[in-house]
Amino acid sequence: MHVKLVRLLSNTLLKCQQGVTCSRLQYWRQYAATGKKPVQRTVMGSWQMHDYGGPEALTFSSTARVPRIHSPNEVLVEIHAASVNPIDVLMTKGYGKDVLNVLRGKASPVSTAAEFPLVFGRDFSGVIAQKGKAVGKYKVGDEVWGTLGGQKQGSHAQYAVAGLNEISKKPPSLSHIDAASIPYVAATTWAALVQVGELTSGNTQGKRILVHGASGGIGTFAIQLLKAWGGHVTAICGTDGLGLVRDLRADVVIDYKTQDPRSELMQMEKFDLIYDTLGKEKTGYSIDYLENWKGGKFVTIASPLLPETDSHGLLPGALKWGADLGLDILKGFREGKNYRVAFFMPNGRALNTIAGMVEEKQIKPVVEKVFSFEEVPAAYEKVGQLHGRGKTVICVKP
């Protein structure tokens, strides 16, 4: 028995040196101390898709393989809660599949079978179950929150692998349910307002910002971030979101169902930044209310890049998108305005900052509804209606 144990420990140490995972070592230490071999989980519950067909094509597997760490900078997270975002619903219909398959390294001119099964879900809150050799900041058992890149297998499963750039420590004051509602909208808004919009905690004071889609998950987070930094926020939303948006301290709220946003905006001072969360076909008119020749920026996260590549193919779609974007930028330049596009990207450093703001009560989670892990298709159906007031969250581990 002792010879066998030594061999097992040696093999585990070798894998640790290769950067696979060091957490197995603690299991074998337990084996040495107790004489009982601990059980390592190899299968998990996971909501999967085997062909594009919308949320109704989601299927549950109780025998999906627990994903493996392949990089020394990765961790395996036991998911306690995850949220459903509109992008997840779109991806079940094949949204962005050509671009994402290139990023996955699975693009094929003959077959797309290699990309399946797919697991969706971007953000999560959970506990580190294993870690790679280079992960020194975290230990097994740490509570973390994060958001996964769009090309990765997602968080609507009991386990997911995340890179160090995709996670940070969960704010201690938040439950996993509340924590899972924030990372995706935080990373998306950070990319738009900070990295592209060039706003910071030091330069936002007094600036006038217009937020479209203000009562959704992204809008409610953006309002809180901007108000924490001293911005003056005008928010556009529907009637049933007015109370929520006002509670988040938006300075001016426009009800697009009972008011004419154009008429209302015409009576206001012009804006330093406009945050488009819906798409230019719905919000493009508002660029007329942006400051001219003073660095005003129209920042959209609803880029037509993925729809164009879906409709016209990877290269023709990208070229068409590039040409249209160039025209928008040129038009804005002629009028003294900046038209810019932001893309979601995981950002662990931003989550560190947001965690601090959560602990200081500057940002709070806005959760509209919680579904059990068994109710994932119902959660997708709700989010697909596109009238969310805050976030929809899945409780993966009660």
Sequence and secondary structure as in RCSB ss.txt:
>XXXX:A:sequence
MHVKLVRLLSNTLLKCQQGVTCSRLQYWRQYAATGKKPVQRTVMGSWQMHDYGGPEALTFSSTARVPRIHSPNEV
LVEIHAASVNPIDVLMTKGYGKDVLNVLRGKASPVSTAAEFPLVFGRDFSGVIAQKGKAVGKYKVGDEVWGTLGG
QKQGSHAQYAVAGLNEISKKPPSLSHIDAASIPYVAATTWAALVQVGELTSGNTQGKRILVHGASGGIGTFAIQL
LKAWGGHVTAICGTDGLGLVRDLRADVVIDYKTQDPRSELMQMEKFDLIYDTLGKEKTGYSIDYLENWKGGKFVT
IASPLLPETDSHGLLPGALKWGADLGLDILKGFREGKNYRVAFFMPNGRALNTIAGMVEEKQIKPVVEKVFSFEE
VPAAYEKVGQLHGRGKTVICVKP
>XXXX:A:secstr
 HHHHHHHHHHHHHHHHTTS SHHHHHHHHHHHHS       EEEEEEBSS S GGG EEEEEEE     STTEE
EEEEEEEEE HHHHHHTTTTTHHHHHHHHT   SS  GGG SB    EEEEEEEEE TT  S  TT EEEEE  T
TS  SSBSEEEEEGGGEEE  TTS HHHHTTSHHHHHHHIIIIIIIT   TTT TT EEEESSTTBHHHHHHHHH
HHHTT EEEEEE GGGHHHHHHTT SEEEETTTS HHHHHHTS  BSEEEESS HHHHGGGGGGB SSS  EEEE
S  SHHHHHHHH HHHHHHHHHHHHHHHHHHHHHTT EEEE      HHHHHHHHHHHHTTS    EEEEEEGGG
HHHHHHHHHTS  SBEEEEES  
